[in-house]
Amino acid sequence: MITLYSSATPNGRKITIMLEELGIKYYAKNIDLEKKEQFSDEFSKLSPGNKIPVIVDKENNITVFESGAILLYLAEKYKKFLNKNNYWDILQWLFFQMAYVGPMLGQA
């Protein structure tokens, strides 16, 4: 079972969309950014930068933070959305989104 620690932000929604598209069961734990829950001791152990989203995969005993890394992890784990024939095309667009599109939309 995967636990998603997130909030209703563009980066948080990316992971929720991915989990839904994968059609897997997961548990969502809301991190209230207005209450500064991302700075709690418990959350800081999961995300050293105190940012959402974070997933904890109990099946593989692994924690992954940063939305791009989480998307890659889930694509690899479930063998979906990461076609080996177009691997570098997919990665360059993912990184483009992470570096350019995502931050601009987040600021808007």
Secondary structure as GFF3:
##gff-version 3
##sequence-region A 1 108
A	DSSP	beta_strand	2	6	.	.	.	ID=ss1
A	DSSP	alpha_helix	10	22	.	.	.	ID=ss2
A	DSSP	beta_strand	26	30	.	.	.	ID=ss3
A	DSSP	three_ten_helix	37	39	.	.	.	ID=ss4
A	DSSP	alpha_helix	41	46	.	.	.	ID=ss5
A	DSSP	beta_strand	54	57	.	.	.	ID=ss6
A	DSSP	beta_strand	62	65	.	.	.	ID=ss7
A	DSSP	alpha_helix	67	78	.	.	.	ID=ss8
A	DSSP	three_ten_helix	84	86	.	.	.	ID=ss9
A	DSSP	alpha_helix	87	96	.	.	.	ID=ss10
A	DSSP	pi_helix	97	101	.	.	.	ID=ss11
A	DSSP	alpha_helix	102	107	.	.	.	ID=ss12
###
